[in-house]
Amino acid sequence: MNKNILALVAISFFLVLSSFMAEPTLTRKKAYDIVVYGGTSAGIAAAIQSSRMGKTVLLIEPSSRIGGLTTGGLGQTDISKKKVIGGIAREFYQGIYTYYDDPANWKWQKRSAYKGGGKGNPGEAIPTMWKFEPSAALQVYEDMLAKEKVKLVTQKKLNRKDGVRKNGTTIYAIEMLDGTVYRGKMFIDATYEGDLMAAAGVSYTLGRESNSEYGETLNGVQANNFNLTLKRKISRNAHYHNFLPGVDPYIINGDPSSGLLPNINLKPGLEGEGDDKIQAYCFRMCLTDVPENRIPFKKPDNYNELDYELLLRNYEARKGLVRDMHSYSNLLLPWINAKMPNRKTDTNNKFGFSTDYIGRNYEYPEASYQEREKIAEEHREYQMGLMWTLANHPRIPKEVRDIASQWGMTKDEFERGDGWQDQLYIREARRMISDYVMTQHNCERITIVEDPVGLASYPIDSHHVQRYVDANGYVQNEGNVAALQLDPFPVSYRSIIPTEREATNLVVPVCLSSTHVAFGSIRMEPVFMVLGQSAAIAASLAIDENVKLQDLEYDILKESLLKNKQRLKWEK
């Protein structure tokens, strides 16, 4: 009898031990008040604010470098009215000013020689600066985090298949690919892709809505040169960043039987109709013309001239249109070389064939991590080949080659050693669908929300989505939206939280509930910082009030937002 009892005790102990060992990190890992997934600008702001509100906070960055695009090459801050940016975001730009106020941080040029601008508005109580090198942004972020009680872990990727643990609508833990599990009371998805949101079962959309879905005019296929907005403002969409007339789309010029050149569709789709295509990605290159710090543009091992045939034909189409090629050579370079301190740049897309790898990112949002890395590498190799072509190819005008070859990648910015960053410019990926969807009506201030958590201030902006053969048999780009700038507009609290039936303790400040058109204005780094901070304020208050995020009284949230220097109302 005693032996039987001992056997039962041993079996029970074994079962308990097996259960414990099956999920060791869930029971032994420290729980946090707030878990922020994604060390982007929004994620950093959210983590800092959580700490300041006395919450234990974990910041998880899937890569090895925090800061997202702000530390990944995007130093030309996209904002129209700087005074709408408050709180932690403004602290960051104040930190940038302080960084460059130190003579020791001017290595490659004197401060007096820098003519790139970027300073804040005159009369600021604390000066700001809005143009910076990637390394400067990284240093400022690290300094800001060092002052707070934020637990930071890097190189931890979410198990997107079944790594979100929920009890009904409440997320109680998330598991990484390596098996590490983190528990939390509140979760914030600050990734550009919306990975936590999607894995939590929250509704989202991809691509472009049709204009009819939300009563917009700038959504869906935008192949016409002019588009009339609801406020009778002209938006020259397809006109911008397009090819010159007469650029042939076929492998053999004028021979349709030879097949189309890479990444060209026969037809763009019906005007204003939705699709699942996504505006183009690129790397925001940090270039320099300082010989000691420059890495010459390298020809990729798998270079294929056909990938750049449209670029070469577009230059050849300019012959006869420009009389003095030397005078116009700077205008003919297909990039925007925004000047950053220390003789560096933030280099962005320009003209019909440039750094945007149009049509090659459609699979990215839903792709596996390995597939995303492959897509990112394809983008990098495409841009490598583009820069080499501009600097070396004999069919490029000599005046253009002479200028392009003066530039190169920087030696002192990124970890790879070849001057290229790891952060791809994810202009748009998933967009949540919640109880409130931000639309063109919000951007144009036709509809003003009553529960703002921040202000957006940038023209509605979409890069091209696809290339196609037009009615004349020539190649054109499609998808650009460049609406005129109106006044800043408020972003709704309801647009950064899911519906109550899907998740009650998750905030999504980046892949928020928005149409493609509205996201084109909201999707700027300083606004993401603002929304990240507001997300943390809401999460902290929901913990304090012991309520679901959807049940948090807006008056309580508003009071705390203003207390933490967020700006919620546009005043000229």
N, C-alpha and C positions, 0 to 999 in steps of 0.2 A: 504493500500500500504506500509506504513512504517513498519507494522507488518511483511509483507512478506519479506521485505528487511532484517529486523532484523533476521528473521528465516533463510534466506539464509546465512547471515553472521555467525550465530551460527553453522549452518551445516558445513560451510567451515572451521571454526575454529576447530570444532570437528574432521574433517577428517585430518587436518594438525597435530593436537595433537595426533591422533591415529597413524598416520604414524611415528611420532617422537617416540612415546612410543613403537612401534613395534620393533625398533632397537635402543634403547637408547644408548648403549655403542658405536655403530658405529659413531654416530654423536657427542657424548660428550667425548669419550675417546681420549686422546692425541695421535696424529700421530707421528711416529718415522721415521727417515731416514732409519734405518736398524732394522729389527726384526729377531732375531736369535731364532729358535725353537730347543731346545735341549741343556741342560747345560753340555754336555760331554766335554772332553778335547778340542775337535775341536770347540765346541760352545763357551767355555770360551775364547780361543785364538781369535776367530772371534769378540766377543764382545769387548775385550780389544783393538784390532786393530781398530775397528770402532770408539771407543772413541778417540783414539789417532789421528785419521784423522778428528776430529772435528765433528763427526756425532752423532746425538741423536740415542741411541741404547737401545733396549729392549732385554733382555735375558730371555727366558721362559724355565723353567725346569719342566717337567711333574711330577717328584717325589719331595721328600723333601730334597734331597741331591745333590749338584752339583759335577761335576767331573767325572761322569761315572765310567768306569773301573779303571781309575787312582786313584780315591779315594775309589774304591770298591774292593780292594784286589790285583790288578795287580801292584805290586811294583817292580817286576823283569822286568825292561824295555827291551822290545824287539827291539833291534837295533844292527846292525853289525858294521857299521862305524859311530861312534858318531859325527864325524866332519861334516857330511852332515846335521846335525840338527842345524838350526840357528834361528834367530828371537825370538819370544815370547816363543817358545818351549825351546830354550836354556836358556832363562831367568828363566823358571820354574825349570830346573835342577840346575841352579845356586842358585835359592832360596832353593832347597832341601839341597844343600851343606851348605848354610848359616844356615838353620834350625838346622842341626846336628853339626854345629860348636859351638852351644850354649850348654854348659854342662848341663843346666837345662832340656834339651830334652832327656837326657840319663837316664831314670828312672829305667830300669830293668837290665841294664848292663853298665859297663864303656865303654867309647868310645874306649879305647885301647884294650878292649876284643873283639870287633866286628871284625870278620875275613871274613865277607861276601863280601867284595870288593864293586864294584859299583862306584868307583871314575872315573872321566873323564880322558882324555888323558893328559900325562905329558906336562908341558909347557903351559897350558891354561892360557890366560890372566886373566880370572875370573874362578875359579875352579867350577866344576860341580860334582853332585852325582846322580846316576841313579838307586839306590835301596832305598826303603823307605817304611815306614808304611803308611797305608791308612790315618790315622789322620794327618800325616805330610804333605801329598799331599793336603789334604783339607785345612789345615792352610795356606799353600803357595798360593793356589788358592784364598782363601779369602783375603789374604794380597794383592795379585796382583789386584784383582777386586776393593778393597777399594781405590786404588790410581787412579781409573778411574771413569768417569762419565757414569756408566752403571746402568740402571734400571733393577733389578733382581726380577722376580716373580717365585715362586715355586708352586708345586702342581696344575698346570694348564695343562690340557690335551686337545689336539686339537680335535675338533669335526670332526672326520675323514669321516663322511658320507656326509655332505654338508657344512662344516665349512670354506672352502676356497672360498673367493669372488674374482672373476676375471672379468676383462673387456677385452675381447679378450684373448691375451696371457699375460696380465699384472695382477698380483695378487695385489689387493689393500687393502685387509684385511683378517684376519683369526679369526675364532670364536672358543672359548674353549667350553668344555662340559657344563660349568656353565653359558654360554651365554655371557661371556666377549668377546669383539671384539677388536682386535688390528690392527691399520692401519699402513702401512709402504710403503716406496718407493722401498725398496729392502728387500728380504727375504732370509734367509740362513737356510737350513735344516741340522742340525748337530746331528740328532738322529741316533742311531745305526740301527733303523728299516726303515728309509726313509718314515716316516708317512706323513710329509708335502708334499714331492715330489709326493707320490702316490695320496694323496687327491687332489693335483693340476692337476691331469690328465697327469702326465709325464710318459712316457713309462719306464718300468723296467722289469727285469727278476728275476727268482728264481731258485735255484738249480744249476745243472752243465750242461754246454753246451757239446755237443759231440766234440770230437777232430777235426772232419772234418769241423765244423762250422767256425772256425778261423784258421785252419791249425796248431793246437797245438798238443802236445803229452802227456800232463799230465792232461788233462781234462777228464770228464766223469768217468765211472766206472774204478777203478784201482785195480783189483784183483790180477794181476800178481806181483811176488816178485821184478821184475826189470823192469825198463822202460827207454828207450833211449830218451834223449832230442834232440832238434834240433842241439845242439852243441856237440853232442856225449858225454854228461856227464851222468854217471849212477845215477839214482835216485832210491833208495831202498824204494819203497813205501809201499806195503803191508807187507813187512818184519818187519816194525817198529810197536811197540805197538800192538802186536798181541798175540794170544794164542799159547801155546805150542802144539806140535803135539799130537793128540789123545784125545782132550777134546770133550766129547760127548754132542750133542745139545738137547737131548731129556729129558723129565721130569723123566722118568725111564731110567736109563743108559742102552743104547743099544736097547731100545724098541721104534721104530718109532711110533707105535700105541698109545703110551702114550701122544704124542703131543710134540711140541717144547717148550723149556723153553722160558720165556718172551723175547720179542724184537729180535727175530731171524727170518730171511726170508729164504725161501727154496733156492732161487737163487738170485745172486747179479745183474743180467743184463749182457748185452754184453760188453766186454772190449772196453773202449773208447766211449761208447754211453752215451748220456746225460740223465738226469732224473731231477725230481723236489725235490730230497732229499737234505738235508742241513747238513753240517758238525756239529758235536756234540757241545753242550753247556755244561757249568759247572759253578760252583761258584769257584772263585779263593780264596780259604780259607786262612784266616790269623790265623795261629796256634801259640801256645806258649808252652814251656816246663817249664815256671815259675809257680810253684805251686800257688803262691798268685794271679796270674793273669789268671789262667787256668780254663776253664769250661770243665769238663770231657765229653767225647762223650756220647750222650744220645741215647738210643734205641727208635726209633719212635713208636708211639702208633699203627700204622698200619703196623708194620714191617712184611715182608713176606720173609721167608728164601729162597724161590724159586727165588726171585729177585737177590740173590747173589750166587746161586748154581754154576754158571759158574766160579765165583771167587774161590770158594772152590775146584772145580774140577781142576782148573788151578794150584793151589798150590799142590794138590795131584799128579798131573802129573809131578811135579818136583822131586818127590821122586826117588832116584836112579840117578838123573842127578846132584845133588849137594851133595857131600860127607860131607862137614862141614857146616851144616845149620847155626851155630852161626856166622861163618865168613862171610856168604853171606846174613845174615838177613837184613842188610841195603839195599842190592841190591834187595832184594825180596819185599820190601815195594812198593806197586804200586802207588807211588806219587813222584813228584819232590818237595822236600822241600827246595826251595831257601831261603837262610838266609837273613832276613831283620834286621835292627837295633832293639835293645831292646829284643833280643831273641824271635823274631817273624819270621814268614815265609810268603812267597807267595807260596802256595801249588797248584801244577798243575798236570795234567794227566800224567800217565806213565804206560806202559805195556798194556796187552790185556784187562784187566778189572780194571777200575780205576774211576776217578772222572767224566769223560765224560759220560753223560747219552745218549748213542748212540741210535739213532732212535726215540727219544721222543720229538723232537723239530720241526718236519716238518711243523706243523700247525702254529707255533709261528708268523712268519712275518705277515700273513694276519689275525691273530686271533683278536678278540675284546679285549679291555683292561681287561675285567673280565676273558676271556679265557687265556690271557697271564699270569695273576696273578696265575691262576690255574696251568699252565705249569711250571712256575717258582717255585711254591710251591712243585710240584711233583719232580723237580730237587733237591730242597733242602732236601726233605724227603729221596730221593734216596741216596744223599751223607751222610746224617745223618746216615742212615742204613749201608752204606759202612764203615764209620769210626768206628761205634760201632762194626761191624763184625770183622774188623781188630784188634780191641783192646780186643775183648771178646770171639769170637766164638771158641769153642773147636776144630773145624776142621782147624783152622788157626794155623800154626806152633807156638809153644810157644815162640820161639825167636822173631818172628814177633810181636806177641801179646805184649810181654814185651816192645818192642820199641814203638809200636803204642800207647800203653796206657800211655806213658810218655807225650804225646801231648794232647792238647785240644784246644777248641775255646778260643779266647781272650775276657776278660771282658771289656777292655777299648777302643774298636775300633768302634763298630757300635751301632746304636740306638735301635735295637730290644731287647737287653738285654740277648739274648742267644748266642751271639758271631757270628751270621750269618748276612751277609749283605743282602740288598735288590737287589743289582745290579747283575743280571745274566750276565754271559759272553756271549754276543751275538756276536759270532765270525763272523757271516755272516747272512744277511737277504735279503732284496731287493737290487738289483743293477741296477742303472739307465742305460738306453740305450740312448746314445746321438750321436752326429755326430762323435765322436771318442771313440772307445772302447779300453781300455788298455788290452793287451793280453800277453801271454807267450813270444812273440817276443820282447816286450818291456823289460820284466824282464831279458831276456838274452842279451839285448843290440844289438839284430839283427836289431831292428827298434828303432831309437832315435827320439823322438818328438822335434819339433822346437819351441814349445810354453810352456816350463816347468814352473810350479808353485811350484815346490818342488822336492826333491829327496826321493826315497824309498830305504831302505837298510836292507833287510832281506831275507833269503832264501824263495823260494816258499813253503808255509806251509799250509797244510790242515789237520785237524784232521779227524778221521774216520767218516764215514757217515752211515754205516749200518753193521749188523751182518748177516751172512748167513751160510748155510751148504755147505761145499766144496765137491769136487768130491769123496773124501774118506769117506764122511759121518761125518766129524767133523766140529766144529764151527770155523769160522774165521771172523775177522773184515775186512772191505773194505772202502777205501776212503782216507787213509793217503797219503799225498804227502810230501816228504822231499827232495827237490832238493838241490843240492850243491849251496853254496853261490857264486854268481858272483859279479861284481862291482855294486855299486849303479846305479840306472837308474832314468831318469826324468819322472815326471807325467804331462800329458798334461792338459793345461787350458781347452780345449774343453771337457775333460772327467769329469769336475766338473760343467759344465753348460748344461742344457737341449738343445734340438734342438729348433731353433727359433720359429717353428710352435707350440710348446707346452707351453713354458714359457720363458719370456724375462727378468724377474727380480728375478730369483731364482737361488741360488748357492747350490750345493750339495757336500760338501767336504768329507763326510763319505761314503754314499751309492753311490759312484761315478760310472761312466760308465766303467765297467771292467768285464772281464770274471772271473769265479770262480778261475781259476789258478792265474791270475794276482792279484786278490784281496787277495789271500793268502799271497802275499808279501807286498802289500800296507797297509794292515789292522792293522797296529801297532799304538799304542797311540801317540808316538812322531811324526809320519808322519801325523796322523789326526790333531795334533796341527798345524803342518806346513801348511797343506791344509786349515785348518780353518782360519788361519791368511791370507793366500793368497786369500781366498774367500772374506774376508772382504775388502781387498785392492781393489779387482776387483769391488765389490759392491759400494764402496766409490767413486772410479774413474768413474764408470758409472753414478753415480749421478752428479758428478762434470762436466762430459762431456755431460750430458743429452743424453745418448745413451743407446740402449739395450746392455745387457751383451755380446751378440754375435757380436755386432758392435764395441766393445772396441778395440782400436788398441793395438796389443800386445807390441809394442815398448814402449808405455806409461805405460802399466802394468809392463813390465819388469823393467823399470827404478825405479818404486815405490817399486817393490819387493826387488830389490837390496838395495835401500835406507833404507828399513826396515829390512835389514840383513838376508834376505832369501838366501839360497844357491841353485843355479840352475844348477851348472855344477860340475861333479865329477872330482876332481884332486887328483891324488895319492900323 
